[in-house]
């Protein structure tokens, strides 16, 4: 392996010697053309590194596809030779032709050895990837790198022509040194590889310092790419002093030649680019429209000085703003085009062209603010003349609002510019300027509100303007870009006086509520017959108030009808436990709701929401018990009569079979007078509730009446709920129909037997009995809550054994039987 390395090194040296005979210079030194007697007609500038990087990124190396890149190089070589009419032989045979100084008639001839070197290098890198699994390919790899070195050294020789500029010479020498260093690196000749790589890195660093910001990125990236190889070479050399000697190459004799070539490159860059310096940073200007605008911007002050009136100044501002807009648009289009083909890099700071875009945006915003301030001066003169009556030309404060609103928005845009986010002085001055503009804007907005008689809004705006003045007054603009706006800050004292006077006027007008005080006072009459209590919001000098009979209030006051029992609703009522007042009340007959009240409260009028439940709480079954007792008294003498037997036949036919006979109860009640079932007081209460619910006063309760009642209760009822409530009635709900529904609910007729049975069956413990404590707890907790006394009264009617268990079947039979059936059962 040692012999192979030495042979390869000798072959590289032989190649250098052969090309050295052509070049007549050494490959380790930087050559400079000192023959200035002949000045070429045109100078070629070939940015070798930029061309290589763009081709690599666009043709496979972005993804590490060296084979694709090698194919591209072959195709491009064929096209170049065809375009340059420089073929290698003809159809009969191959005849090698190389580029020499004599046939260097176009800069594209420089591309031929460059692309040949790239093709050989790409093939070598492809073989390097494959050599991991096939070690024999490493020999082929070294051969292709040696071929690439030969092409780069030939390229370096060609670039020494007087037709190539200093930058091209430097790049060719750096590229050749890099390729030789790569070959020595693969041959593990660490010292020679380190020398070549350091030389290449030195040239690239010098080139980066001489070029503009956009081109510096590529060269700095190449310098960083060489660092790992250099560190690895130094590690393998094992001598730190040797590495230090390599780094000291910059201080040797070649440094003067480097500086000379770099100076030539800088002179050419300065001649071809116009540079602009803004906030300590210099950026190049390439586009012609931007140069035209910048030249016009430099002459703007002279144009404004020559303007005789405001119209001429406005015209100058419009022209320069139009040029600025075109310059910004052209730069944006250029940036968009570059973004499609630019190499993916992540610069540490904002690029030169985006920074130039920020500068142009800053100029557009400041020019617009300058123009608006000129318009504000003209507006203030016209507004003052209009208010004083000197001019009939209408000037409204809305114009001032628009101008200052535009300046506030422009200030906000300036705060978001890229590249100056961390410039604290710039941001502080912009914030101060924004507050000044907002103060003036609030003042003119307050004047607008005053003109519209919006006194409260005007007062609030005056106070906001005063706040901005307090935050801005006394502070100075320190940045040189904004010192020209110092005059605006000096006007804050005058603005404060205007705000104070306007605030007092708005406050007074807000209290009085009138604009013309004299006109309002002239319309008042002191002979008002209204009492003082009826005109507390009016001030009138009434002499009668100091007399012996002041007209303060009318006595006795006029009587007004009020509801005898107004309705009110308390949502928290069901969550409050009140103390029992049974001891302080008279011992009357129980008027509790009974078990039927529990069923109605638990299942809700047969599973539906009851219409009558909107107004009154379900009353007890007192009337049912009264009718039961009365029926017993009438039945007793009838049993003793001889005619009892014939009368028993129809009664026997009414015995239930499968159902409880609810329809017979309904038929029995339909023939009776419903008003006889209630007292006059109850009918009056029902009438009052019906009138409250009948909102349209048509005598019939409809869906709109129910919805309005629910709205008053603070609850939203759905269409489905309203329809179900209306279905409770067989027809239109007038007062008589509503009273019939109450009679049905009170007698229990509307509670379906199945509902009652299901309710009490749910308490059945499986033996046909109900736990008395569980039922007591349910009656006093859920639905229409029973009191303790009401539960005790209900339990007195039930069949309860010694274990406090209620006979479920007997209870259901008692609740679902009709009065006639109950009478027959007792008679039996």
Protein Blocks (a to p, Z undefined) as FASTA:
>chain_A
ZZmmmmmmmmmmmmmmmmmmmnopafkbccddfbfkbccfbdcdddfklmmmmmmmmnop
lnopaklmmmmmmmmmmmmmmmnopaehdfkbccdddddfklmmbfklmmmmmmmmmmmm
mmmmmmmmmmmmmmmlmmmmmmmmmmmmmmmmmmmmmmmpmkbcfklmmmmmmmmmmmmm
mmmmmnopaklmmmmmmmmmmmmmmmmmmmcfklmmmmmmmmmmmmmmmmmmmmmnopak
lmmmmmmmmmmmklmmmmmmmmmmmmmmmmmpccddeehiacddfbfklmmmmmmmmmmm
mmmmmpmbfklmmmmmmmmmmmmmmmmmmmmmmmmmmmmmgccdddfbdcfklmmmmmmm
mmmmmmmmmmmmmmmmmmmmmmmmmmnopaccdcdfklmmmmmmmmmmmmmmmmmpghil
mmmklmmmmmmmmmmmmmmmmmmmmmmmmmnopaklmmmmmmmmmmmmmmmgopacfbfk
lmmmmmmmmmmmmmmmmmmmmmmmmmmmmmnopablmlmmmmpcfkbcbdfklmmmbccd
dfklmmmbdcfbccddddddddfbdcdddfklmmcccddfklmpccdddfbebjmlmmmm
mnognhiacfklmmmccddfklmmmmmmmmmmmmmmmmmpmklmmmmmmmmmmpcehiao
lmmmmmmmmmpcfklmpcfklmmmmmmmmmmmmmnonopacfklmmmmmmmnopacdfkl
mmmmmmmpmbdcdfklmmmmmmmmmnommpcfklmmmmmmmmpgolopacfklmmmmmmm
gcjaddfklmmmmmmmpccdfkopacfklmmmmmmpcfklmmmmmmZZ
